[in-house]
């Protein structure tokens, strides 16, 4: 279990180190990690931790000055958290880092031998020695007439006014717990983008807000209180009305925990300390009414909200043609049975998602009900928070809880399995599963046109044989003869995300082409190389081979949106654009000046991205008559359509061995489904309808 730390910022940094240490025992708290911790301590008075870290890392700053800077913002609670890390933390401390933290809490003096920090690396990418790929002529889809271009609107980049409904947060909560964010920007992130001329462009992203209906985007804040059913009546009444529930029908909603306090930073900070690769969302649970929640780990949040400084977006899951009360009953039954005794992985960041397809999800549920030992003893089958809720959601949508449905889905053992389920339900809920609890509806798999034989769960041995065949070549060469599961996502609420999806979603959210242009979008993709490679076990060559077609089309779209209409000027624009892209991926403008030296590896990457621009001259001319905003809209719409086949190929890139992470269902997945970033079943709707905030934080 993660070390229990009160301050959310300190907890985020330290729990990340604990996760890394679980897979690498050599991980320690060194100078950089100590600075990240005290940046969370020094972030009072409306200054973000990112800004404090930048101040702490200024060249020439002495350890004493760093300590003084941290102490200015340190509260008594933060001091206790640092003392807990020093006295009982699970991550080893470098001796100098320990002495530094001891000095921060007043136990000693500033350490010697603690050199001034180096200048922070300019985001987002530091290419290695020239493993530059020289791909064959890129397959660039030539744009057709403007009327064929698609446009796209997204809540994340909504340009209208923000609407807040419900409660109002106290100014003190905004200043302290939420690190100085203004009330009108709560739930947004301001992305800082350094420009080639040294200026700073800022883009506001609505990454934690949602559609309120009637063309409004914002948040509906509802106060809640831990372990007090009466104090949660406002939330319960709202959900019952919103869901159209009868008095005897249960509340069931997913709850996605967000970090509004992490609201400003550059691309490097967004991708590291601010957790924006996860959409600023770090936990997914469920709310079942009267202040009670279910989570993995089972006792996390002590079966209650614990939203102080850590709000939760409340989400309604619906299935087309099924009354909400009936579906809620089914979701509640599946969730509570799966939650009793849930096993949480030790290294959840690198956990392997097993239940990527419907057959394996049904296998998991069957074997969980049967108490099969592997689900309790094999860590590879342990389920982190969002994985757990993904399974519960897909069971709730696909398995009506009545004996006939169990027999249809689970075959000859269905009737016996249903009896065992009822025992599990009683153990989880303290009461019998009665006829009134039974559910009857057309499940998702039938709506998707699947047959019972197609969704049949595999045995554990059959599952293992199929997975082995994926990596020993027998599946690819056609010699594997065992049963195979459905494709990932088919018959499920949403399609599990691949690493390619995580990169694409981060780019679409924080480096969206319409807001930041092709340079930052392309640089963001290249900046993920060192994250994706180790995660999937692929080398730089494979990464760039996969990314090259996408990068090419992003820069073609940039040319379509902003290049001059005169074909004679395109070559000069391309040369200038290549230099701008070179700077966007970490090069220096001074490299092009007198005495400067161009980094050939970086320039090779920039040139690779620009391949295909020259052939887009006719389309650039065609769009030139449009207004600037219209050109951007049309180029963006074309780009999204043009890269879809490339994304599919990127999604199909396999990990190098079974221990690598291939697919994900992260805590942010339901917010991404609601915002249209993640593909979901056309029969399933996930809608964010409220945000739970602690009653002590509202006016």
SVG drawing of the C-alpha trace seen along z (x, -y; Angstrom):
<svg xmlns="http://www.w3.org/2000/svg" viewBox="-40 -37 72 65">
<polyline fill="none" stroke="black" stroke-width="0.4" points="0.0,0.0 1.2,-3.5 2.5,-5.5 -0.4,-7.5 0.5,-11.2 -2.0,-14.0 -0.9,-16.6 -2.0,-15.6 1.0,-17.2 3.6,-15.5 1.6,-12.2 1.6,-12.4 5.4,-12.8 6.2,-10.2 3.7,-7.6 5.1,-7.9 8.6,-7.1 7.1,-4.1 5.6,-2.8 9.0,-3.1 10.7,-1.4 8.4,1.6 9.8,2.4 13.3,1.0 14.7,1.5 17.5,-1.0 15.2,-4.0 16.1,-6.5 15.1,-10.0 18.0,-12.0 18.6,-15.7 16.0,-16.1 13.3,-14.1 14.0,-16.1 13.5,-19.3 10.2,-18.0 9.0,-17.1 9.8,-20.5 8.3,-22.3 5.0,-20.8 5.8,-22.3 6.7,-25.8 3.6,-26.1 1.5,-28.3 0.2,-31.8 -1.2,-30.9 2.2,-29.8 2.0,-26.4 4.5,-23.6 5.7,-23.8 6.7,-27.5 8.3,-26.8 10.3,-23.9 11.5,-26.3 12.7,-28.7 14.4,-26.0 16.3,-24.9 17.7,-28.3 21.5,-28.0 23.5,-29.4 20.8,-29.0 22.5,-27.7 21.0,-24.9 20.3,-27.4 18.3,-29.6 16.4,-26.6 15.5,-25.6 14.4,-29.1 12.2,-29.2 10.5,-25.9 10.0,-27.0 8.1,-30.1 5.2,-28.0 5.4,-25.0 2.4,-24.2 2.4,-22.1 0.8,-19.3 3.3,-19.3 6.1,-19.3 4.6,-16.2 4.4,-14.5 8.1,-15.2 9.0,-13.8 7.0,-10.7 9.0,-10.3 12.2,-10.7 11.3,-8.4 9.2,-5.7 9.2,-6.1 9.5,-3.1 11.9,-4.7 15.6,-4.9 17.0,-8.3 20.4,-9.4 22.4,-10.6 22.7,-14.2 19.0,-14.3 18.2,-13.1 20.3,-15.8 18.6,-18.4 15.1,-17.3 16.2,-17.1 17.3,-20.8 13.9,-21.7 12.0,-20.3 14.5,-21.9 16.4,-18.9 19.8,-20.0 21.6,-22.5 22.0,-22.7 24.2,-19.9 27.5,-20.4 28.3,-18.8 24.8,-19.7 25.8,-21.4 23.6,-24.0 21.0,-22.4 21.6,-22.3 19.4,-24.2 16.2,-22.3 16.1,-20.6 13.9,-22.4 11.0,-20.1 9.9,-17.9 12.5,-15.7 16.2,-14.9 17.1,-12.6 19.8,-10.1 22.7,-9.8 21.5,-9.8 19.2,-6.8 17.3,-8.9 15.0,-7.0 15.0,-7.7 11.6,-6.3 10.5,-5.5 8.3,-8.1 5.7,-8.8 2.1,-7.7 0.5,-11.1 -3.2,-11.2 -3.7,-14.0 -6.5,-16.3 -9.6,-16.6 -11.8,-19.5 -12.6,-21.6 -16.2,-20.4 -14.9,-16.9 -13.0,-18.0 -14.4,-17.1 -14.6,-19.4 -14.5,-18.5 -15.7,-20.2 -14.5,-19.1 -15.4,-20.1 -11.7,-20.2 -11.2,-23.2 -14.7,-24.9 -14.3,-28.6 -17.5,-29.9 -17.9,-31.1 -17.5,-28.7 -20.7,-27.8 -20.6,-26.7 -23.8,-25.2 -24.4,-24.2 -22.1,-25.2 -19.4,-27.8 -15.9,-27.0 -14.5,-29.1 -11.7,-31.5 -9.5,-29.9 -10.0,-26.5 -9.1,-27.9 -6.0,-29.6 -4.7,-26.7 -5.9,-23.2 -6.2,-24.2 -3.0,-26.2 -4.3,-29.6 -6.6,-28.8 -9.3,-31.4 -12.9,-30.3 -13.7,-30.9 -10.8,-28.6 -11.5,-25.7 -11.2,-22.4 -8.9,-23.8 -5.2,-23.6 -3.2,-26.5 -0.5,-25.1 2.6,-27.2 4.3,-26.9 7.7,-28.5 7.9,-30.1 10.9,-30.3 11.1,-34.1 11.4,-33.6 7.8,-34.6 5.4,-32.3 2.0,-31.3 -0.6,-30.1 -3.5,-27.8 -6.4,-27.0 -7.7,-23.4 -10.9,-22.2 -9.5,-18.8 -11.6,-18.4 -14.8,-20.2 -17.8,-18.6 -20.9,-19.2 -23.7,-20.6 -26.3,-20.6 -27.9,-23.4 -24.5,-24.4 -22.9,-25.0 -19.6,-23.6 -18.3,-23.8 -19.0,-22.0 -21.9,-21.2 -20.4,-21.3 -22.3,-19.3 -21.0,-19.2 -20.6,-15.8 -19.3,-14.6 -17.6,-11.4 -19.4,-8.8 -22.6,-10.9 -25.5,-9.6 -27.7,-12.6 -25.0,-15.0 -25.1,-13.2 -28.8,-13.7 -28.2,-16.5 -26.0,-14.3 -28.4,-11.4 -31.5,-13.4 -29.7,-14.9 -28.6,-11.5 -32.0,-10.0 -33.7,-12.8 -31.1,-12.8 -31.3,-9.0 -35.1,-8.8 -34.8,-6.2 -37.7,-4.7 -37.4,-4.7 -36.4,-1.0 -33.8,-1.3 -30.1,-1.8 -27.8,-4.6 -24.7,-3.6 -22.3,-6.0 -18.6,-5.9 -16.5,-8.6 -13.3,-9.9 -10.9,-11.7 -9.3,-14.8 -6.5,-17.2 -7.6,-20.8 -4.6,-22.0 -2.3,-21.0 -3.5,-23.8 -0.5,-25.4 2.8,-24.2 4.8,-23.7 4.7,-20.6 7.5,-18.9 5.8,-19.5 2.5,-18.3 4.1,-15.0 5.9,-14.4 5.1,-16.0 1.6,-17.1 0.3,-13.7 -1.4,-15.1 -0.5,-11.9 -3.3,-10.6 -5.5,-13.5 -5.0,-14.8 -7.1,-11.9 -5.6,-9.4 -8.4,-7.2 -11.6,-5.7 -14.2,-4.4 -17.9,-4.0 -20.6,-5.7 -23.6,-3.6 -25.5,-6.2 -25.6,-7.3 -22.0,-8.4 -20.6,-5.0 -18.1,-4.2 -16.4,-1.1 -12.7,-1.1 -9.6,0.9 -7.9,1.2 -11.0,2.3 -10.5,0.0 -9.2,-3.0 -10.9,-6.2 -12.4,-4.2 -15.5,-3.3 -16.4,-7.0 -15.7,-10.0 -12.4,-11.6 -12.7,-14.4 -11.2,-17.2 -8.7,-18.8 -9.4,-15.9 -12.8,-16.3 -14.5,-13.5 -16.4,-13.8 -19.6,-11.8 -20.5,-9.8 -23.7,-8.0 -23.3,-4.8 -26.3,-4.1 -27.2,-1.3 -29.5,-2.1 -33.0,-0.7 -32.4,0.3 -34.1,-1.6 -31.5,-3.3 -32.8,-1.7 -32.5,1.8 -29.0,1.2 -28.0,-0.3 -29.2,2.8 -27.0,4.9 -24.0,2.7 -24.4,2.7 -24.6,6.5 -21.5,7.0 -19.5,4.3 -20.1,5.3 -19.3,9.0 -16.1,8.1 -15.1,5.5 -15.2,7.9 -11.6,9.0 -10.3,7.2 -6.6,7.6 -4.6,4.5 -1.2,4.8 2.0,3.7 3.1,1.8 -0.1,0.5 1.6,-1.9 3.1,1.0 0.3,3.5 -0.7,5.7 -4.3,5.3 -5.6,8.8 -9.3,8.2 -8.9,6.4 -11.6,8.5 -15.1,9.7 -14.2,13.4 -11.4,12.8 -13.7,10.4 -16.3,13.1 -13.6,15.6 -12.5,13.3 -16.0,12.9 -16.8,16.6 -13.5,17.5 -13.9,14.8 -17.3,16.2 -15.7,19.7 -12.8,18.5 -10.3,19.8 -6.9,19.4 -5.0,17.7 -7.1,14.6 -6.1,14.2 -2.5,15.3 -1.1,14.4 -0.1,10.7 -0.5,10.5 -4.3,10.9 -4.5,8.2 -6.6,5.2 -5.8,1.5 -8.6,-0.9 -9.7,-1.7 -9.1,1.9 -11.4,3.1 -14.2,0.6 -13.7,1.5 -14.4,5.1 -17.4,4.2 -18.8,1.9 -18.5,4.5 -20.0,7.3 -22.9,4.9 -23.6,4.2 -23.2,7.8 -24.4,10.2 -28.1,9.8 -28.2,11.4 -30.8,14.2 -30.3,17.9 -31.3,18.1 -28.8,15.5 -26.0,17.2 -26.9,20.5 -26.8,18.8 -23.4,17.1 -21.6,19.6 -23.1,22.8 -23.6,26.0 -22.2,24.6 -24.4,21.5 -27.1,22.5 -24.5,23.6 -22.5,20.5 -25.6,18.3 -26.2,20.0 -22.5,19.3 -23.0,15.7 -25.9,15.3 -23.6,16.5 -21.0,13.9 -23.7,11.2 -24.8,12.0 -21.2,11.9 -20.6,8.6 -23.9,6.9 -25.0,8.5 -28.4,9.6 -29.9,12.2 -30.1,11.7 -33.8,11.9 -36.1,12.1 -36.5,8.3 -32.7,8.0 -32.8,10.0 -32.3,8.1 -33.7,8.8 -32.6,6.8 -31.0,7.2 -27.2,7.1 -24.7,5.2 -23.2,8.3 -26.6,9.0 -27.1,5.4 -23.7,5.7 -24.9,8.7 -22.8,11.3 -23.8,14.9 -23.3,16.7 -20.7,19.0 -18.6,15.9 -18.5,14.5 -18.0,17.8 -15.3,17.4 -12.1,19.4 -10.7,21.7 -7.5,20.5 -5.5,23.1 -7.1,21.9 -6.3,18.3 -2.7,19.1 -2.3,21.1 -3.7,18.2 -1.4,15.7 1.6,18.0 0.7,18.3 0.8,14.5 4.4,14.4 5.8,17.8 4.7,17.1 2.1,19.8 -0.8,17.4 0.8,15.3 1.8,18.3 -1.6,19.9 -0.6,23.1 -2.4,22.2 -5.7,24.2 -7.0,23.2 -10.0,20.9 -9.5,17.2 -11.1,14.3 -12.9,11.5 -11.0,8.4 -10.3,6.0 -13.3,3.7 -15.9,5.7 -19.0,6.0 -17.5,3.8 -18.2,0.3 -15.1,-1.2 -12.1,0.0 -9.0,0.4 -6.3,-2.2 -3.0,-1.3 0.2,-3.3 -0.5,-4.9 -3.9,-6.1 -2.2,-7.5 0.2,-9.6 -2.6,-10.7 -4.9,-11.6 -2.2,-13.7 -1.5,-15.5 -5.2,-16.1 -5.8,-17.4 -2.7,-19.5 -1.1,-20.1 -4.1,-20.2 -3.3,-21.2 -6.0,-23.9 -4.6,-25.6 -0.9,-25.1 -0.1,-24.3 1.7,-21.4 5.1,-22.2 4.0,-21.5 1.8,-18.6 4.6,-16.9 7.1,-17.6 4.8,-16.1 4.7,-12.8 8.4,-12.7 8.8,-13.6 7.1,-10.3 9.8,-8.2 11.6,-7.6 8.3,-6.7 6.9,-4.4 10.1,-2.5 10.7,-0.9 7.0,-0.5 6.5,1.6 10.0,2.9 10.5,1.3 13.6,-0.5 13.9,-4.0 13.8,-2.7 10.5,-1.0 9.1,-4.0 9.9,-6.5 8.9,-4.0 5.5,-3.9 5.2,-7.6 6.6,-9.0 3.4,-8.8 1.5,-10.6 4.2,-13.3 4.3,-13.8 0.5,-14.4 0.6,-16.8 3.1,-19.0 1.2,-18.7 -1.8,-20.0 0.4,-22.8 1.2,-23.8 -2.4,-23.6 -3.3,-25.9 -0.5,-28.4 1.8,-28.2 1.7,-30.9 -0.7,-30.4 1.9,-31.1 3.6,-27.8 6.8,-29.6 7.1,-30.5 6.5,-27.0 10.1,-25.9 11.2,-29.0 8.3,-28.4 9.2,-24.7 12.8,-25.6 11.7,-28.1 9.1,-25.6 11.8,-22.9 13.9,-25.3 10.8,-26.2 10.2,-22.5 13.9,-22.0 13.4,-24.6 10.1,-23.0 11.8,-19.7 14.5,-21.2 16.9,-22.9 18.2,-26.4 17.6,-29.4 21.2,-30.3 22.2,-27.1 21.4,-28.8 23.4,-32.0 27.1,-32.9 29.2,-30.3 26.2,-28.0 26.2,-24.3 23.0,-22.6 22.3,-19.3 22.2,-16.9 20.2,-14.2 17.5,-16.8 17.5,-18.3 17.2,-14.9 14.0,-14.4 12.6,-17.7 13.3,-17.0 11.7,-13.6 8.5,-15.2 8.4,-17.7 8.5,-15.0 5.3,-15.2 4.8,-19.0 6.1,-19.7 3.4,-17.6 0.6,-19.4 1.0,-22.7 -2.3,-22.4 -4.3,-21.8 -2.5,-24.7 -3.5,-27.0 -7.1,-25.6 -7.5,-26.6 -5.7,-29.9 -9.0,-31.7 -10.5,-30.7 -10.2,-32.8 -7.4,-32.0 -9.7,-30.3 -11.4,-28.3 -8.1,-27.1 -7.1,-25.8 -10.5,-24.1 -10.3,-22.4 -6.7,-21.4 -7.4,-19.9 -10.4,-18.0 -8.4,-16.6 -5.5,-15.6 -7.8,-13.7 -9.2,-11.7 -5.9,-11.2 -4.0,-9.8 -6.7,-7.3 -5.3,-4.5 -1.8,-5.3 -3.2,-5.2 -4.7,-1.8 -1.3,-0.5 0.3,-2.1 -2.3,-0.4 -1.4,2.9 2.3,2.7 2.8,5.5 4.9,5.4 8.2,7.4 7.2,9.8 4.2,10.6 5.7,8.6 5.4,5.3 2.4,3.1 0.3,3.3 -3.2,2.0 -4.7,-0.3 -7.9,-1.3 -6.6,-4.2 -8.5,-6.3 -9.0,-9.0 -10.6,-6.6 -14.2,-7.4 -13.6,-11.2 -12.0,-10.6 -15.1,-8.5 -17.4,-11.3 -15.3,-13.9 -15.1,-11.8 -11.4,-11.0 -11.8,-7.2 -13.9,-5.0 -17.0,-3.5 -19.9,-1.3 -22.6,-3.2 -25.0,-1.6 -23.3,-2.9 -23.3,-6.4 -21.0,-7.8 -22.0,-11.2 -20.4,-13.4 -23.2,-14.9 -21.7,-16.4 -18.5,-17.0 -18.4,-15.9 -16.5,-18.4 -16.0,-18.3 -18.7,-20.2 -15.9,-22.1 -14.7,-23.7 -17.9,-25.3 -19.4,-28.7"/>
</svg>
